[in-house]
Amino acid sequence: MEIELKKQCKYAMLVPTSMGIRITPVNGQPVHCSDTFKMHATSAETNVASVSSFLGLPVKVLTTFVKGSPIARLIKDNLASRHMDYEGVERDQESPWGYRHQINIADSGYGTRGPRVFNDRAGEVARSLNVKDFDLDKIFGKEGVQVMHLSGLIGALSAETSSFCLELARTARKYGTKISFDLNHRASFWKGREKELREIFSEIASISDILIGNEEDFQLCLGVEGPEAGGKDIGAKIEGFKGMIENVKKSYPNTQVYATTLREVVSVNSHLWGAIMSYGDNYHVVEPREIIVLDRIGGGDGFVGGLLYGILKGWEAEKWIQFGWATGALAATMLTDYGQPADEDQVWSIWKGNPRVQR
């Protein structure tokens, strides 16, 4: 059984996002004692979409830019290099204290020294994302989109982006586009807006076909009873997640797929990586197994990207989670936040545990 996707669409996937830059010290060093850094364009939602775009499916990004900014130019060039179309208005910076693209400053960690991430989002231009800046009837009706992926990060960024994501979801539903929603709860984004965001997230979830999140995401975003987050008993986490999903199904019966990753950190560079997914009446579980980690940021997005790619390709459900597990593991081997698969065979080799050289 497969998810029935809309036919004759220009785009396989659409993602609304806030593009920014990530600055990372070289050689796994901490931020505070480094003088050499690598900078690249990034966002959680384009991390997800990169799996499909690198494997040849057409992807479109909705965002906004700072007019005349060299960072905006870098971002546009990066999206083009990832084979993604993009659309977004350009806003005047207005003053040196005005709009800018978000900055993510990340220490990847090493060995027993854990990663540390500092987000600098003052003046973030994408907080002004507005449904009036896009022709949604053209995007969903004339061009056509098979799957739209939303993230709770964008949904909670500001009152404007919350309304933007809600209208996107309503329009996608009207035109038969499948909706993927990664709840991605961030306490700092929700502070003082809990009631408002709970209502918005609940409406989006009610019309979503795919819901992604950990135990905490489902409980804090949707108010669904579930197990305590954390702990190292993977078996208990799997059973707890299954029980919570059964509770979610009662409140959100339109959803077809529920998924989350399972991660136990042995050291910064060695993780036990697994996943669990519910589709229909069946659960599919990838028991955690060791992966080597160069940089963990983006691994969860990589998983979602691979899962959605499997759905877009019309594979059987068991392969969705397998491919997602492998694309998440792939992203963890790269210095960008997103996996850049060479082809499907490379991903399936990761799933099979075959790191042998190919000549």
N, C-alpha and C positions, 0 to 999 in steps of 0.2 A: 504494500500500500504506500502511495506517495502523496505528497501535498500537491493539490491541483493548482498550478500557476497560470496566471494570465498569459495568453499567447500574443504574438506579434507586437512585442514591446521593444522600444529602442534601447532601454536600459534593463539589465538584469538586477541591478541594485542601485538604490539611492540612499545617501547618508547626509543628514544635516550635521554641521560640526562647527566647532571653534578651532581654527588653525592657529598654531603657535610654534615656538621653537623650543627645543630641548638643548641644554648645555651640560656636557658631561666631561669630567676630567679624563685624561688618557691613562691607560695602564692600570685601571681599577683603583685609582687614588682618591682620597677624600677631597671634597670641594675646598675645605678651609686651608689646605696646605698644598694646593696645586696652582700652577701658573700657565698650564697649557690645557685647552679645552677643545672638544669637538662639538660643533653645533649642527643640528639638522631640524627640518620641519617635522611636526608631529601633531597628531590628535588621536584620541581613542577610537573614534568612529572610522577614520580613514585607515587606522590599523586593521580594523575588521575588514573593510572593503578591499584592502590590498591583496588578500588571498585570491579573490575573484578577478581583480584587474590584472594581476601578474599571470594568471592562468587563462587569460583571454576573454573574459566576460566583460561587457560594457558597464561601466560604473559612472555615476554622476554624483558630484559633491555640491551641496548647498552651503554657503558660508558668507562671510563678509570680510572686506579688506580695508586697510588704512591706505588712503589715496597717496601715491607718491612714495610710499615706504619701501626701502630696499628689502626689508623683511617680507613684505607682501610679495615682492618680485621673486624672492627665494622660494616662498611657499608655492606660488603659481608654477614655477619651473619644476619644483619637486612633484607636484600633483601631475603635471604633464609627463614627467619621467616615469610615473607609476601608471601611466596609460589611463588616467582619469579625466573626464570632462568636469569642469567646475563652473558654477554660476554664483555671482554675489555682487552686491553693490559695493562701491568704494566710498568710504566716509572720510571727510577731511579730518586731519589730526586735530585741528582747531587751535591748539597751543602746545607748547612742549609738555604740558601736563594733561594733554587730552588723550585721545584714543591711541591704543597700541595693540599688538598681538601678544597673547599670553606668553610667559616665560616659565619653563619648567627646568629647574636646576637640580640635577640628580647625581648623587654618588651611588654607583652601582654596587658598592661593597666588594668584599673579597674574603673568602675563607670564613673566619668567625666574626668578621666585622660586617654587620648587616647594612643593607642599603638605606640611604636617607634621601628623601625627596622634598624639595622646597618649592612650592608653587607661588609664583609672583603674578597675580592676575589683576592688579590695579589697572583701571582704564581699559580693560579687555574689550576690543571692538565687537566681538561676537555676542556680547551681552545685549547688543542692540538688534539682533536678528528679529526681523519683523515679517509677518506673513504678507504684508502689503508690498514687499520688495520682490515678490515672486509671483508668476502666473501659474498657480497650482493646477488650474484646469488644463493648461497647455502641457505641463510636466506630466501629470497623471493621465490626462485624457487623450491628448494628441500624440505626445511622445510615447507614453506608456512606461510603467515600471512594474517589474515582477515582485521584488521584495524591497521594502523600505526598512532600514535598520535605524532605530532610535536608541539613544542612551540617556539614562537618568542624569548624567553629567550635564548635558545640554538642557534637559527638561527642567533642571533646578537652578540653572545659572542665573536667571533673572526672571522677573515677572513677564518681560517681553518674550524670552525664549520659552518659558512655560506655555504661554499662549500660542507661540509659533509651533511647538511640537504637537500640541493638542489639535490645532487646525490641520497640520500635516496628516496626523493620524485619521482624523475625520474624513479628509479628502481622499486619502489612500483607500480607506474602507469603501467609500462611495464608488470608486473606480475599480474595485476588485484587486487592488495591490495587497499582497500579504505583508503583515506588519511584524517585525522582530523588535522586541523591547528588552534591552539590558537594563535592569533597574538601577544598578550602580549607585547605591545610597552614599552620600557624603554628608556627614553631620553638619559641617560648617556651612554647606549650601542651604541646608534645611532650617537653620536656626532662625526662629521667629516667623517661619512660614509653614509650620508643620501641618496645620489644618488645610490651608490652601493647596499645598503640594500633594497631600494625601488624596484629596478629591481629584486633582488633575491626573495623578499617576494611576488612580483607580479607574478613571474613565479610559485612559490609554490602554491599560491592561485588559479592560473588558472587551476591547475590540482588537486585541493583539492575537496573532496566530502562534507566535513563539515568544516565550518568556524565559529570560535568563537571569540568574542571580544566585547568591549564596543564601544561607539561612537568615543572616542578618538583613539582607536586602528585602526578602519577601516579608519579613516581620515588620521592619521599620517603614518600608514604602507602602505596603498594602495592608498592614495590620493583621496578617495571617499568623495564627498560632503555629509555632514550630520549636525545634530544639535550640539549645544554647549554641552560639557560634564558638568555633575553636575546638581545642582538644585534639589528641593524637590517635584516638580510636577510630580508624577509618571505617570499620564495619558499623560502628554505632552511628557515625555521620551519615553513611549511606542509608541506613534504616530510618534515621531521623529525617533525612531529606525526603524519602519516599512518603513518610507520614505527613509531612508538611505539604507536599504536592497534592496529596489526596484532599487536604483542607482547601488548597488553592482552587482545585477543580470545582468544588462546590460553589465558590464565589465567582469564578471566571470560567464558565463552561465552554466559551468560544475558543479558548486556547487549545492548540493541538500538541505543541511541543514545549517541554520544560527541561532546562538543562543547567548544570553547574559544573565547575571544575573541582577537583580534590587535590590538595597540595600539602605535603609535609616537608618542611625545610630541614634537611640534614646539615647542610652548610650553605653558604651563599652560592656555591658552585655545584651543589648536588641536591636535587629535589626528588621526592617521590611524587609523581605526577599522574593523576587519574581523572576520571570524569563520570558523570551519571546523567542520563537523559530519560525522560518519559515521553512516549509517543503512543497515543491511543491507550490501550490497556497494558502495554508492555513497557518494561524498564530495561534499559541497556546500560551496562556498567563496564567501565574500563578500570580494573583494579590498578591502584597506583604502582608504578614501577620507576626505577631510577632514570633520570635524565641529567645530562651535564649542562650547567647553566653558565653562559657568558654574561648575560644581562637579563634579569627576570621581567623587566618592565615590558608590557605588551603581550606576555604569554597568554593571558586570559582573553584578550582581544583576538589573538591568533586562533585560539580554540573556537571562538564564535564565528570567525571568518571561514574556517574550514567546515564547520557544521552547516553554515548557510550555503557554502559552495556545493556541498553534497545535496542539499535540498534543491538548489537551482539546477543541478545536473540530473535530477530525477532518480537518484540512487535509492536503494533500499535503506531503511532507517538505520540498520546496524552499521552501515558504512559512514553515515553522517558523523557519528560520534568518534569513530576510528580516525577518520580524516581530520576532524577537529582536534583530537588529541595530538596528532602528528604535526599539524600546522602550528599548534601552540608550542610544542617542543621545538619546532623549527625556529620560531620567533625568538626563543630563549637562547639561540646560538648566534644571534645577529646583534650588531651594535646599533642598528636602527630599532625603533619600537615595533616595527612591523616585519613580518616574514615576507621574503621575496622568493617564493618557490620557482625553481627553474621549469618544472613540469610536474604533472601528477605522479610520475614514477619516482621522483625524488621524495615526495611526501610519503608514498606507500613504502618506500625503503625504510624511512624513519619508523613507520608503524611496525614493520616487520623486524626491526632491530638489526638492520643490515647496514653498517657503516663502511662496508668495504669499498675500495676504490673502483670507479668505473672508468674504463679506458675505451 
